Amino acid sequence: MRETSGWGRRAVGAVLRVFTSALVIAPISAWGALALWFRFPGPEGLRAAVAVLFAALGLGTIAALFMRRSLIALAVFAIAFAGLLAWWSTIKPPLDGDWAPDVARQTTGSVKGDILTLSDVRDFEWRTDKDFTERWGPRSYDLSKLKTLDLFLAYWAGPEMAHVIMSFGFEDGDHIAWSVEVRRERNGEFSPIADAFKSHTLVYLATTERDSVRLRSNVRGEDVRLYRLNTPPDQARALLKEYAAESTALAEQPKFYNSITANCATVVFKLVRAAGSTLPFDWRLVVNGFLPGYLYDHGAVVTTMPLAELMERARVSEKARAADASPDFSRLIRVGVPSPWDPR
C-alpha cells in the first residue's frame, strides 16, 4: 500500500514538473529572450548574449526541476524574471521621433455641435511606396450628415492576415478612412514579431480613400475587399467621435503598437465597444483575415447571400486600379458591392 502511495506521489510530482516547465517556464523564457533581443540597449552582439543567457537560465531551471535543487532553481529564475519585468516597465513609448513621412503626423480632432474638425488628414498622391507627393491638411465634417460605415480589408500576408481600414461615408459622397498603423521611424520596417515587444508606437491616421485604399490596391498590389456594414448612423457617429477622441489623446500620450493585443483590428474592436456595440471578442479579431465570417455570423454585413459569394463580390482591387486617381474613386469602387442599405 505504501509503495503504491509513494508511486502516486512521484507521478503527481512528475506531472506538476512537466506542467510547470511547459506552461510557465518555457513561455516566460521565450518571451524574456525575445524581449531582451529586441529591446535591450546596446550592439547586436550584446543583445544576443543577454537573450541567450536568459534562455539558458530557463532551460537550466527546467532541468533542475527534475533534480533535488528545484526550489533553488525556481527562486533564481523568479528573481531574474522579476528583474526583467522591472526593466521592461521602464520602456516608455516616445512622443517624438524621426518618423517615416507617411506616419509623421498624428491626426487630432475636436467636435463643436455637429461639426467634427480634424487636423492633418492625409491625402498623399502615391506613385510607388517610396515616390509620393505629401499632402496633409485640416478638414471638417458635418456629423448630422454621416450615413454609412464600411470596412476595408487589405490582405498583405495570405488569407490569414489583413490590414483593417474603417471608412465613414457622408451624404455628399465624401468619405474619411481611418487606418491604425505602426509608427515607423524613417527607413524602419514592420515586423510582426518585433512589434510585439515595444518596438514601435501606434498612430491613428485619418485619410482619404484615394490615399490609404489606393495605396494598398494600386501601389502595393494587395487584395483589398470592401464590406458595407449594417451600422445605424447614430452608432457610426459615436464610433467616429471615439476615433477622434482616441487619436487626440494619442498625440499627447503615445502608446505602443502590439501585433497581438494592440493592432489594427483589436484597436478597432475596442473603439467599437467604447461606442456602445455589444459584439463579443473572438479569435478572428486577432487572425483578422477571417473577420468576414465573424461579421457575417453577427449580422453586421449582408446575410441575404452565402458568405462565399459576399466575399467574392467584396473584391475591389480591380475597380480601384481602374478608378486610379479619379476624384470619383470612392463611388466607383463601391459599384456592385452588396450593402445592407440597398433597396430590396
Disulfide bonds with the S-S distance in Angstrom:
none
